[in-house]
Each structure stands twice: as C-alpha cells, then as structure tokens.
Amino acid sequence: MTVLDAPLQSVILAGGEDNIGHCISCGSRDVEPFLSIGQIPVDVGYLWPTPEQACAAPVGDIRLAFCRTCAHVWNYAFEPERVVYGPGYDASLHFSPVYQEFTSQVAAQLIARHGLHNKLILEIASGNGDFLRALCEGGGNRGIGFDPSFRADRIESRADIRIVRDYYSEQYAGYRGDFVCCRHVLSCLAEPRGLVSMVRRTLGQRLDAAVYFEIPNALRILTDVSVWSLMYEHVSYFSPQSLAHLFTSCGFTVLSSAPCFANQYVAIEAVPRADGQPPRDEPFGTADDVADAVVSFGRRYEARIADWRTRLEAFARDGRRLIAWGAGGRAITFLNLLNVREQIPYVIDINPNRQGHYLPGTTQRVVSPDFAVEYRPDAVIVTNPAFEEEIRGQIAEMGLTCELIVI
C-alpha cells in the first residue's frame, strides 16, 4: 500500500500533544490524529431502567487517528476496561424483517460458496445464535457459538447448536471448526490483530477451512460523513482496504473484502495461506482511497453537526412534535452529539427487549411502534437509513401521515 504525502493536521479538532503510539492494526508509527469528540456514552447495547441511571451512564472520548501504511482508523483514547459485555447487553437487529432477509442471504451465499454441508461452524460473539442458526439450518451443519452476553431464555434449545457463555480464546482452540465467522466484534477490540492471528493459529494447516468477518464500513462513514456511526464501543473503523491488509498480514489469503448491507458494513472472506506461500497482491484499494475522505472529514463533520442544530431549532420554533425510530448506536450518538432531550422524548424500537428502558446520556424512553398511533408525531426521524422503507411501510400500516426524516 502507498504512503500518503499530504499532512492531516489541518483537520485536527483537539489541541495539545496527542500520544497516539502505533497503529493497532499493522503496528506502523506513520499515523496522524484527525478528529476529537468528547463525552459519548460508552455502551450502546445497554439501556437503563430509569432516566436517572441513564443520565449517569458512563461516557468516554473518541479521538480518531489514521494510519498512512494500512489505511486503518481507530480511537486511540479507547479504554478497553470500560466496556464490559454481559447478559444485559442487547444490540440485536434480528427483529427487523429487512435485517433477517440480509442475514439469511449472507448465510445462503456462504453455504454455497464454501460448500458448508455437514460441517462444524464456529461463531465468535454469536449473540443468541441467530446467524449461526441460519448457517446450520441451511446446510445441515452443527454450530458452536461463543458470547458472554448469551441469554438461554431468549432462544429455542437445539441439538445442533451449542453456545458457550464466554469470550472466545485460546482455551477453545480444540474446537476445530470447518468455518469460522465473526460479525461486528473485530471493530470493538483494542487489539484486533490478536483475534485474527489467534483464529489463524487455531486453523493450523487446515487450508480447506474458511473465515467470514463483518464489521461497520469505515469508508462509507468517512465519505458520507456518517457521523452518527461513530461510537465509543467501536475502537476500529475498517475499510475494505485496511481489513484486507490485516488478514493478509496474519497469514490469510483474502478472497473478497467488500461492502454489504447498503454499504454500511464491510465483509471479508479468507482462507489460510500455506506456510512459505507469499501473499498475493491485494486488489482491494490503497491507503490513498481512505486518506482522501479523512482529510475533509473534520470540516464536513462540523458542517453536519451545525446543519442538524439549525434544523432542530427550526422544528422547535414551528412546534413540531418529533419522535425517533431505532434505538441503536446511531440514535444514541445522534441524540448525544446534539444534546437532544425534551425535544425528542421517545425513541421507537421493534426489539421488545429494549422497550421500556432509557437511552444513555439523553434519557429518551424506548417505546413500541404502537405508541406512535397515540403520540401522533409530525415527523419521524429514522436513525438508520437501511431501514427507511421498512419503517415507511409500518407507518403507512398504522395510518400515520407524518414526515420521515432520515439522518
């Protein structure tokens, strides 16, 4: 990958000396800071039982840096001990028909491409096993998942699937899966290389095995200025380029590294590379592709925040009744960055496990879609554009005529 020539200091928003250290993906010290955001809720998967507890939820800083060598972006202010995953954590999107269709299609494609029939599937951070179940049902496979937030009372017991309530580690190397998948975890690790290297070691010389990882797409966040996708939990922001670089350097041959799910995610498929086999050229872009977006991100970030503040002020002057739809990480970042409280007092979410709780920081109450019929909002703020059409259909079914505004 190429090294950049243009300096990035022009988009630093925080003053003072920054102790960035090295890139947490490739180890390079050719790195530069470019954005600082303070006091963002630490957890997006934990909601709170009372407004008081939600208001006192822990917060942390986001300080983003860019690696000129591998194109990686990460939060160098991240403190891993502050994020703890347990049974109360729930960021599942599987109650959405759109998301169910996406994961079902991904599972079917993986089964077809990798011949996953009568195989053992390992999933790292499997949640309650929704994706693992799709892989097992579609190919007659057996599955073992690992997740400390697993709730046995929220899934149907199955003979072909076992979920271990624990983090995946070297102690589970004896589980020799034919296929390893890991979705939306690599971006939350302070040392992502450690997990990828561990998976490669456990596969050993089983060159017929394959892996699938999926995480948020940094290139889309940067180019679209999707500032609401910045979350404290996400230490790393991988692009197709930086993700391919990481897996190649850890001993894999990358088959594909490309956006998916309306470009919001990037998915990588790879197979172990034989000892002594040289890595092949990566056809997945260069650091320059990401750097162009990084250079302008700080200025465009400030403009996006200012624009939304102006819009919210106009809504307040007009006396418009607002409600948000989608209580995930994007909603939490949106509401906290703009310090929105009474103006949007409720957030709709179709996940019943989140309803009745309160968002960290700004303390909005999470309600069911039926609440909108009673509340009669003038406008619904859609916090994730991937679900716009699904939400539009639900609003039409409820007979509401409110405006939809997608952030």
N, C-alpha and C positions, 0 to 999 in steps of 0.2 A: 504494500500500500504506500501511497505517496505521502510525503511530509508537506505540511502547509507552509506557505510563505507569509501570508497576511497575519498581522497580530490580531488578537481577540480582545485586548484590554479595553477597547472602545465601548464594549457592551457590558462591562462590569458595573453592577449597581451598588456593590458594597465597597466601602472604603477600607483602608488599612491593609496590613500584610496578611495574606492568606497562606496557611500551611497546608497545601494540598497533598504533598507527598507524591505518590506514584499512581498510575492508572491501576485500578483494582481488577481490570480485566487482563491486560497484557504486561503490566509492570513497567511500562515506559514512564520516564520522568519528563517527557516532552508534552506537558499538559498546561492548560490555562483555565482560569475561572471565567464565567461569563454571566452568572445570574445569582442573586441572593433574595430569598423570601423568608420572612420571619414568622414564627408562631402559627404553624399549621398543625392541626390535630395529628397525633402520632399514629392512631389506628383508624382505619376506615371500615373494618369488619366488626368492630364492637360498637353497638349503640347502647344507650343508657336508660335506666328505668325511670329517672326523674330529671326534670330540667336542671336542677341544682347540680346533680352529678355530671350531667352533660356539659354544663358551663365550666366545670372544673376539670374536664378531661385533659390529659397531658398533651402538650404541644411541643413542637421542635422546629428547627430551622432547616431550610433547604438551601444549599449552596452548590450550584452546579458547576462542574468542570468538564472540559472537553479534551480528549486525547488525540494529539495530532498523528499518532502512529497507527492506531486501530479504529479510530472514529467513535470510541466509547464515550458516553456521557454518564456522569454519576454524581451523587450527592456526597461530597466529602465531609459534610457536617453530620452525617448519619451516625447514630449511636445504637448499635445492634441490641444492647441490653434493654433498650426502652421498648422494643417491640416483642411481645410475647403472644404466641398463638396457643389457644386452648379451646375447650368445649364451647365457650360462649361466642367464639368468633364465627361470623356468618356473612360472607360476601357473595353468596351463590346467586347466579343469574338463571338457574335452571327452571325457574317458574315461568320464564318467558318462552312462548312458542317460537319466536324468532331465534332465540339462542339455542333452544332444543334442536331446531332444524339445522343450525350451523354445526353443533357438535355431532349430530347424527351423520351429517355429510362428511365431516372430517374423519370420523371413525370408519365409515364405509370406504372412504378413499384409502386410508391407511391399511385396512384389511386387504383391499385389492392389490395395492402396490407392493406390499411386503409379504403377501401370502400368509396372513395371520389366521391360520385354521388349526385348531387343536394345539395351540401354543400356550406358553405361560407369559402373561403380561404383567409387568411391574409398573405401578404408577406412583411417582413421588409426589407427595402433597395431593392426595386423591380426594380430599374433602369427604363427602359422604358417598363417593363412588359412582356418580352419575356417568362420567365419561368412561370409566373403567367398565361399567356395566354394558355400555354401548359396544365397546370393543369385544367383550366376552360373548354377548348375545349374537352379534353379527358374524362371528367366526367360530363359534363353538369353543371358545378359549376359556382358560382359567385365569383368574386375576388375583394379585396381591397388591394392596394399596398401603401407603404409609401416610399418616396425618395425625398430628396431635390434637386437632380440633374435631376429630371424628365423633359423631353422635349416633350410637347404635339405634336409638329410639326413633331416628328420622329416616331409616331405610328398611326395606324388606330384607330379611335374612335370606341369603342364597348360598347354596352348597359350592358354587363355582367361584365365589369371591370371598376373600378374607381381607379385612382392613386392620392394620396394626396401628393402635393409637400411640404413635411415636414419630419423631423425626427420622428420616432415612439416614443411615450412617454406615460406616464400615462394618459394624456388627451384623448387618444384614447382607453382607456380600455372599453368603451361602445361598441366597435365593437367586438362582441363575435364570433370569428371565430371557425369553427369546426376543422380547421387545420391551423397551423402557420408554415411558412417556412422563412428561413433567410439564404442567401447564401453570403459568403465572406464579412461579416461585423464584426462578433464577433472578428476576429483577428485584427481589426482596432480600437478597443475600449480600452481606458485607464482603464476602469473598466468593464471587460466582465461579471463579476458576476452580475452586476446591471441589464443588459439586460435580462439575463436568469432568474433571480429572478422576474423581472417585468412580463415577459411572464407567469411564473408560477402563479403569483398572479392574473393576468387577466383571467386565465383559471379556477380559483377557484375550485369548486367541480365537474366540467365537466370532469369526469375521462374518458369519451369516446373520448375526443379530443386527438390530437397528434401533435408533432412538428418535423420539419426536419431542421437541420442546416448543413452547408457545408463550409469548410474553407481549406486553404492550410495545407498539411500534414507535421508536423514538423519532424516526424520520418524519412520520406523519405529525407527531406532536410539534416538531420544530417548524416544518414547512407550513402547516395550517395554523400555527400559533395556538395550539390546543392547550392553553394554559391550565384549564381545569383538570387536565390529565396528570398534572404534577402532584405527587402525593409523597408524604414522608416515608411511608412503607416502601415505596419504590426507590431503592438505593440506586439501581442501574436503569438506564434507558438505552436499550439495544436497538440498533438499526439492523437491517439485513446484512450490511457490511461488517459491523463490529461483531455480530453474532457468529457469522461465518468465520471470521478471524479467530475468535475464541475456540470454536470447536476444532478448527484445523490445527491450531497450536497445541491442543490437548490430545491429538492423536486420532482424530476422526477424518474421514473423507465426507465432505458435505455434498449431499445430493441436491438439496434445494434450501434456499433461505429467502423467503418472500412474504409480502404482506397477505393478510387474510382478514375476514370479518370486517368488511367495509374499510379496509386498510388500517383498522385500529390495532391489530395485532401483527406480529411477525412470527412465522413458524419456520422451524428448521428441521430437516430430516437428514440424518447422517448415519454412517456405518463405520465400524472400527477400521482403522488403517493398519495394515500389517507392519510388524517391526521391520525397520530398514527401508520401507517403501516411502519415497519422497512425497511430500504433499503436492497436490496438483494446484494449478493456478485457480484463484477464486474469481469466478465470473459474477460477483455479487456487488460490484461497485467499489469505490475507494473512499478514503477519509475526506477527500475534497468534496464529495457529494454531500456529506453531512455538514462540513465546515461552512459551506455557503449559507445554509439555514441557520447555523449557530451565530454567525456574525451579525445577522439582522434581528435575532430573536429578542434581545433585550429591549430594543426600541419598539418592536412590534408588540411585545408583551405589555409595555406601559400603555401603548395606544389601545390595546384590547381592554385593559382594566378601566381606562378613562372613558371609553365608549360605553361600557356597561354601567358605570356610575351615572353617566348622563342619562342613559335610558331609564334606569331605576328612579332617578329624580323626576323624570317626566311622567312615569307611571304614577308616582306618589302625588304629583300635582293634579293629575287627572282623576285621582281617587279610584284607580283600577284595582280590583281585587285579584291578587296573584296567588297561584299555587304551583309548586314544582312537582315534577313526576320523575321518580327514580332517585332512591336514597343511597346510592352507591358513592364511591370515592369522588367522582366528578362533581356530584351535588355538594359534598362536604367541602371540597376545595373552592367551588364557585361561591358558596354562601360565606365561607370564612375569609376568602381573599377580599370580598366586597363588604364584609361585616354586615350581612343582611340578617335581620332578626324579625321584628314585628311585621315588616312589610311582606314577608313570605312566611307565615306562621306554620304552614303544614307542607309536608312532602309525601306524595303518594308513592307506594311501592307494592308490587303484587306479591312479594315474598311475605307470607303471613308471619314468619318468624321475626321479622323486623318491625311489624306493625305494633303500635302502642309504645314504642320506645322513642328516644330523642337523639337527634344528631349531635355529635360532639362540637363544642365551641359555640355554635349559634343556636342550639337547642330547639330546632324545629321538631314537631311531633310527627311521627310517621303514621300515615293513615292508609286505609284500603281505598281502592278506586271508587267504591260506592259512596265514600264521603264527598266526592266531587258533586254528586247529584244534589246533596243537601247544601253544600257550600256555594255552588253556582259561581265559579270564578269567571272573571272577564278574560283571563289569559292563563294558559298553562305553559310553564317553562319546562321544556323537555331537556333533561340534563345529559342525555346521551343520544346523539343523532342516529345511532344504529337502530334505535327502537322507535323512531318517529312514526313510521307507518303503522306499526302495531298499536301505538298509543292513539294515533288518529282514529283507527278503527274502533278502539274501545270507547273513545269519547263519542263517536257517532252512535254507537250502540246504546249509550246512556242518554242520548237525546240532547247533549250539550252543544251549544253553538259558540263556544269560547274560541279565542285566537290561540294558535300554537306558536310558541317562540322557541327555537332550537338554539342552545348555547354552543 
